[in-house]
Structures are given as structure tokens and as C-alpha cells.
Amino acid sequence: MDAMNHRERVLAAINRQPVDRIPTDIWATPEVWQMLRAHFGEEVDIREALHIDGVKGIAPIYIGPALPAVGENETVNYWGMVRRHTQYDTGAYDELVHCPLAFAETIDDLDRYAWPSADWFDYSAMRAQAEAARQTHVVEFGYMAPFYYHNLLRGLERSLMDPLLDPEFTHEVVRRISDFFYEHHRRAFIACEGLIDIAQVTDDLGSQHGPLISMQVYETFYAPQHQRFIDLCHEFGIKVFHHDDGACRAFIPRLVEMGIDILNPIQWKCPGMDRAELKAEFGDRLCFHGGVDNQEILPFGSPEEVRAEVRACIDTLAADGTGYIVAPCHNIQPVTPVENILVLYDEAWRYGQRE
């Protein structure tokens, strides 16, 4: 097979078509990128050095109301969510410290919140961004996650109790979140019509051991919004990337039925997430992204164990020679040795070659 470029290779995998080699992607924390820059030097293109195909993201320009002042080491976004940069022994993380709807109790309280608007964004420069990016890479825009944003706006515990304690209130919260997502993405898709390849319709429905919510709660409050977003993407010819951490197996058949195209991150050590079983059951309808264990093997395994893990992912998730993008099953963490990152991508490059 003739050599493909990054864009051709990733698109072929997404469409479950033949590839010259199994494509690759990377998710990593800022500290990991610093480690890689220290290893390679500032002048080296790390992604090219590691044969990483990846995707390129585009974005509109925020032109909305000025964001409020926050404390030292804190940031705030246009939802009013405040995060504090917090240092731990294993790395630094931006921890959520203010959920703007944490104390809302009625729909009247929701009316007093400044809901984001698509009018707060200038989409006019996105088309040029997309035209430039697609010369070499798959183009991504979009992040629609109603359950996750319910968590962020209300706090995790309150958001998990809301559907059980006040269904009417929950429907209204989720609807208002979703109405913004829908219009925001619709305008971006129109501005870039024909140029965006993938968009995320996503949510973290799984924990390390099982689902965070019941299927009944999912179907009642969140599935209709996921379907709405998936249909919007497909209306514009955009493939749907669905990120779902942990043991999310119970939701996968429904998500496939609704039309997701790419499933990430395949945390196969969680219950129900066996790689070979997922490929056998859904490989004719899904491209898989991720899979390389970064809770144990990547940070704490030997280089040869990392190589074996990459081979196992390719052998199972690309058992038919395609439909898989090699990547860690979430952000590579700062406790990961640089050598293990290097061998991950070296093995993907060597073992992923197709004839």
C-alpha cells in the first residue's frame, strides 16, 4: 500500500478502511509535554519525531462579557466555573472550586444565572483555520457533554441526586445546557461547512467499577440530548467522537444505536471493557481510539511491558487491520517515564505497519 499522510491515515481508520499503518494519537498533561521537550529539545517537532498522526482542533473567538476576577492561581470560564491550580506530589491539576449553580433550588434560580450564548462567539475565522489544518490533519471542533456539564455546574453529588429528587428541575438544567451546545456548534458547523471531520459528543458515564448513573436516568435525561447532537453532526457530514471513561459498557450498545462513530478511551482494565469483545461486537460500526493502559502499565511497567501492551491493543482493537487509533487510555501522567512514552510510539510505528 502507498504511504499515507496523517490525514489520510486517520480518516481511513475512522472509516474502517485499509491503512498503511495503524495511526496514532496522544493525550498528555502539560508536565509530560515539558518532559518531552526537555528530551528532544525545543527545535524538534515532537509529534513528528514520535510518528504521531493526531488531529488538529479549531475554535471560534470569545467576544462575550468580560470574565470576573478570580483569586491567585485560579481561572474562570464563560460558564462561571472557577478552577484552582493545585500542586500534588504526582503533578498539578486545575481543580474545580466553584460550581455556579450549586445552590440553585428552583427554575427561578436558573433564570437568574447568566447562561452562555452563541452570540458570545465570533465564528468568522474558523473556516480559514479549518482549511489550513485539513491540508495535513483531520480537523476537530466540538465538545457537547450534557451530563458532565450538569456535574460541573451543580457539583457531582448534587447532579447525581437531581434526577431522583427533582426531575422537572433536572430536565430544565439539562435542556438549557444542551440548547447552548446545540446552537454554538450549529453556527460553527455552518461557518466551516464541509471542512470539519470530527466533533465530540461525549460524557463520562462510567466510573472505575461501573456506571455512574442508571440506564433509566440516562435514557430519561441525557440520551435525548446525545441523539440531538449526534444528528446535528451527521447532518453536516461530521463523524462523532465519543469519550467515556471507565466501565461504560452498559451504555455502548445504546450509543452505537444512536450513531457514534469513534469510541474512546477503552479503559480495558475496567469491568466489561474487554478489548477483543468490544472489537468483535462493535468493530463493524466503530473506530476505537485509546486502549493503552496508563494507570499501571504505562507509568509503572517496564519498556518491554509497554511494547507488549501496544501489540495487544493492535492485535485486538485492530484485529481486522483497521478501525483503531493507538493512544493512551487518557492523558499520560507526569509519573510516566519518558522512556515508556518513547517505546509506546516506537512500537506503534514498528508493529503497526500494514502490508
N, C-alpha and C positions, 0 to 999 in steps of 0.2 A: 504494500500500500504506500502511496505517495505521502511524504511528510505533510502534516497539517500544522497550521498556526494555532495559537492559543484559542482564538475564537472558534475556528472550525472544530477543534478537538472537543471543547466543552459542549458546543451545540450538538455535535454528533452523539455524545454520551447522554445528554438530556433527552434526545430523541431516540435513544436506544439503537443507534446506527453504528456501523463499524468504525473503529478508531485506529490510528496508527500506534498509539499507546494510551493507557488509562490516564486521563487527565488528573490534575492535582489542584488543590486549593489550600489556603492557610488561614486560620483564625488564631490570634495570639495577643497577649497583653502587651502594653507599652514597654514593660521591663524586658520582655522577650525580644522585642524589636531592638532595644538598646543592646542586648547581649549579642544579637546577630550583627548589628553594625560594628560593634567592637571586634567581632571575629573577622568580618570581611573587609572592614574599612569603609569610610564614608563615601568613597567614589564608586563602590560596587553596587550594581542593581541586584539586591538580594534575591528577589523573585526569579530573575533570570539565572542567577548562579545556582539556585536550587531547582530549576526547571519547573517552577510553579506557574500553572496556567491562570487560575483565578478568574475573577470578574472585575469590572470597573463600575463603580457607583457614580450616579449623578444626583444633583439636588437643586431645588429652587432656592431663591434668596429670601430670607426672612425680612419682611418690611413692616411687621406688625408693631404693636405697642412696645415701648421700652420695657425691658425686663427689670423687675425690682432689685434693689440692692440686697445682697446676702452677706453672711459672715465670712471670716477668713477661711480659706481652703474650701469654700462652698461654691456651688454653681446652681443656677436655676434655669429651667427651660420655659417655653411659652405655655406649658400647662400649669406652671406654678409649682412644679415638683422641685424640691431642694435636695441636693446631694452634697455630702461632705467627704472630702478626700481623706481617707483613713489608712494609716500605715499599720500593717501586720508583719509578723516575722516572715511570712511567705510572700509578701507583696503588698501593694497598695490598691485599694478599691474605693470607688465612689459610692458610698453608702447612702441610701435614701433616708433622710431625716425629717422630711415634711411632706405629708400626703394632703393635698389641698382640700379634699372632700372627706377627710377623716371624721369630721364631726357633723356632717350633713345627716339630717334625720327625716326630712320631708322633701317633696318635689319643689316646694317653695325655696328650700335651701339650695337646690340645684339651679334655680332661676337666678340666684344671687352670685353664682360663680361665673367668671369670665371664660366661657367656652372658646377654645381656639376656632378660628375661621379660616377658610381657604383664601379669603381676601387678605390675609396677613402675609401672603407669599407672592413673589414675582416669579412666574414660570417661564418668562420670555427667553432666558439664556440657556435653558435646559436642552433645547434642540441642538445647539452648537456643541454642547458638552457630549451629547449622545453621538453625534456624527463623528466627533474626534475619537471617542472611546471605541466605537464599533469597528474602527479600522483594524484593530488588533485583538479586541477582547469582547466577550459577552457583556452587555450593558444591563445593569440592575438599577431599578428605582422602586422603592416602596416598602412600607412596613405597616401592616394592618393587623393589630393584635388586640381584640376587644377584651378578652379575659385578662391578659397581662396588664392592660391599661386600667381596667377595673381594679386590679390588685394595687397598682401604683397610686391611683387617685384616692382610694379608700383605705389602703393598708391591707396586707394579706389576710389577716384574721377577719376583719370586717367584710372584705369582699367575699370570703368563703361563707360567711353567715348570711349575707344579704339575700341570696335566693331563697333561703329557708325561712327567714324572718319577715321579709317584706318584698314579695315578688313584684308588685307594681313599681316600687321604687327601683328595684334592680333592673327591670325592663327599661325604665327611663334613663338610668345611668348608662346602660349598655347602648341604648339607641343613640344617645347624644354623642358618646364616644365614636360610635360607628358612622353616624352622619358626617362628622368631620372627616374621618378617614376616607369615606367614600368620595366626598366632593373634592378633597385635597388631591387624591390620586386620580380622579377623573380628569381634573384640569391638567395635571402633569401628563397623563396619557394622551390627551388631546394635543398638548403642546409638542409632544415627541412622537406623534402617531407613526407607527411603523419602525421605530428605532429602539424601543425598549424590549429587551429579550426576556427578562425575568423580574418578578416582584414577589415580595414576601407577604403571604397570608399565613400568619403564624400565631403561636400561643404556646406557653409552657403548661401543658395539661398533665404531665407526668412528674412524679417525684422519683427518688431513688428506688422506691419499693413498690409503687403502684400509682394509680390515678389520684390527682388532687381533688377532683370532683366526680360525681356520679354521671353516668351516661344520660340519665334523665335531666339533670341540671344542664349538662352540655347541650342536649337537644332543645331544651326549653329556652335558654337564654343566649347561647353563643353560636350554635350551629347555623341558625338562620343568617346571622351576620357573616360568618365564614362563607356561606353559599353566595351571598350577595357580593362579596369581594372577589371570590373566585370567578363568578360570572362576569364581573367587570373586567378582570384581567383577560379572560378568554375572549371577550368582546373585542379587545384591541390586539388579539394575537399574542398575548404575553403569557409565558409559562409561569406556573405558580410554584414557588419555593416555600415549603412548609417546615419551619423549625419547631421541634417539640422535644424538650428534654426528657430524659429518664424513661420510666416504664409507662409509655404511652400506647402500648399495644392495643388496648381495648378500643381506642379511637381510630386506629389506622383504617380499618375497613370502611368506616363512615367517611373519613377524609378522602379516601380514594374514590368512593362513590360520588362525592361532591366535586371531584375533579382536580385534586392537587397533582402536580407533575413531578416534583422533586421532594424527597424526604430527608431531613437532617435532624439530629446528628448521628443517629444509630448508636446509642449507648448500649452495646450488646451485653454488657455485664449486668444490666438491669433485667428483672423478670419479664419474660415474654418477648425479649428483643433479640432472639437468636438470628444471626445474620443469614445463615443458609435457609432457614424457614421463611424469613421475610422475602428473600430473593425468590424462593420457589412460589410463594403465594402472590406476591405483588410485582415481581420483576417484569411482567409483561405490560405493566401500566405505570411504573415508577422508575425514576432515576434516583439512586441513593447517593448521598453526599455525607462524608464524615467517616465514622466507623473506627478509626484508630484510637484505641483506649488511651485517654490522657488523665485518668485518675490513678492508675497503678503502673501500667507498662511504660508509657512514655516518660513520666517523671522519675520512676524508680527502677525500671528494668535495665538490663544490660543492652548494649548496642545490638547484639545478636537477637535478643528477645524482641527488640523493636523491629528489626528486619523480619522476624518470623510473624509478628503481628501484621505488618504491612502485607506480607504474602498471603496470610489468612484472610484478610479483608478482600484482597483482589480475587482470591480463589472462590470466595463465597458471593460477595456482592457484585462481582463482575464475572460470574461463572460462565456466562454466555459471551464474554469478551467485550461487553459494553455496559451502559446503564449505570455507571459508577464513577464518582469523582473522589479520589483519595484525599482525605483531610482528617485532622484530629477531630474527635467527637465533642469538641467545644474549644474555647480558647486555650492555647498552650500556656501553661502557668510558669512563673519565674523559677520554681523549684526544678524545672526540667533542664538537664544538662544540654549544652549546645551540641555536643556530640550526638545525642539521641535525635535532635532535630535534623541534623545533617544526614544521619543514616536513614531517617524516615523518608526523606525526599530522594536520597540516593537509591534506596531500594525500590521506591515507587517508579523512579526513572528506569532502573535496570529491569526489574521484574515486570513492569507494566507494559513493556514493548509487545506489540502485536505484529504478527507476520502479515 
